[in-house]
Every structure is written in C-alpha cells, then in structure tokens.
Amino acid sequence: MTLGVELELLRALHATRRAVVAAVAYDLVTLEAIAAAGEATGCPVIAQVGSSAFGLVHGPGLIAAARAVAGGATVPVGLHL
C-alpha cells in the first residue's frame, strides 16, 4: 500500500462528504490498532504520533515502526510525526 494519504484521495473523500480519521498513537500497539481500524472499515487513516512518545522511547525506532505498520497496511495510512 502507498505510504500516506494523498491529496487526491482527500479531495475525493471531501466531494462525497466523507473524512479521514486521525488518531493519536504513543507506541507500536496503538499504531497497529489505528491501521487495523482502517483495514476493518476499508477507510484510510492518519496516525499522529504524540510528541510525548518521543521522550519515552527511542525516536528513530518509533518512526521506523510507524513506517513499517503504515507500509504493511492494506489501506492508506498517513503518518503525522
């Protein structure tokens, strides 16, 4: 799946009065849950990694995990890091 939620997709959703859910993630478990919710509904999602998470875990590792989860999803998963 393409990493990210592209502008064309957002415009298409807007035209049909739909939206993309954006949820805050603090660790790998919540990143996976956000992607799973998108897959369960067939809708794109955006995972916003909370800034406090970077103080709790190794930042580059969390970013790598987020990219891996998003890249492996069957729906577009945008990342707001």
C-alpha positions as CSV (number, residue, x, y, z in Angstrom):
1,M,0.0,0.0,0.0
2,T,1.1,3.5,-0.7
3,L,2.5,5.2,2.4
4,G,0.5,8.3,3.2
5,V,-2.9,9.8,2.4
6,E,-2.6,11.7,-0.8
7,L,-4.3,15.0,-1.6
8,E,-6.3,13.5,-4.5
9,L,-7.8,10.9,-2.0
10,L,-8.7,13.7,0.4
11,R,-10.4,15.7,-2.3
12,A,-12.4,12.6,-3.4
13,L,-13.5,11.9,0.1
14,H,-14.4,15.6,0.6
15,A,-16.5,15.5,-2.6
16,T,-18.5,12.7,-1.2
17,R,-18.8,14.3,2.3
18,R,-16.5,11.7,3.9
19,A,-13.4,12.2,6.0
20,V,-10.3,10.5,7.2
21,V,-9.9,9.6,10.8
22,A,-6.8,10.8,12.5
23,A,-5.9,9.2,15.9
24,V,-3.0,9.7,18.3
25,A,-0.5,6.9,18.8
26,Y,2.0,6.6,21.6
27,D,3.6,3.2,20.8
28,L,3.6,0.3,18.4
29,V,0.4,-1.2,19.9
30,T,-1.7,2.0,19.2
31,L,0.0,2.4,15.7
32,E,-1.1,-1.2,14.9
33,A,-4.6,-0.5,16.3
34,I,-5.1,2.6,14.1
35,A,-4.0,0.7,11.0
36,A,-6.3,-2.3,11.9
37,A,-9.2,0.1,12.3
38,G,-8.6,1.4,8.8
39,E,-8.4,-2.1,7.4
40,A,-11.6,-3.2,9.2
41,T,-13.5,-0.3,7.8
42,G,-11.8,-0.2,4.4
43,C,-11.0,3.5,5.0
44,P,-7.8,5.5,5.1
45,V,-6.5,6.7,8.4
46,I,-3.9,9.0,9.8
47,A,-1.7,8.0,12.8
48,Q,-0.5,11.0,14.7
49,V,2.4,10.1,16.9
50,G,2.2,12.2,20.1
51,S,5.2,14.3,20.9
52,S,5.4,12.8,24.4
53,A,6.0,9.4,22.9
54,F,9.4,10.5,21.7
55,G,10.5,11.2,25.3
56,L,9.5,7.7,26.3
57,V,11.0,5.6,23.5
58,H,13.9,5.7,21.0
59,G,12.6,8.2,18.4
60,P,14.1,6.7,15.3
61,G,12.9,3.3,16.3
62,L,9.3,4.6,16.8
63,I,9.5,6.3,13.4
64,A,10.7,3.0,11.7
65,A,7.9,1.1,13.4
66,A,5.3,3.6,12.2
67,R,6.6,3.4,8.7
68,A,6.6,-0.4,8.8
69,V,3.0,-0.5,10.1
70,A,1.8,2.0,7.5
71,G,3.6,0.4,4.7
72,G,2.2,-3.0,5.5
73,A,-1.4,-1.9,5.8
74,T,-4.0,-2.7,3.1
75,V,-5.4,0.8,3.2
76,P,-3.6,4.2,3.0
77,V,-2.1,5.1,6.4
78,G,-0.8,8.6,6.8
79,L,1.8,9.5,9.4
80,H,2.0,12.7,11.3
81,L,5.3,12.5,13.2
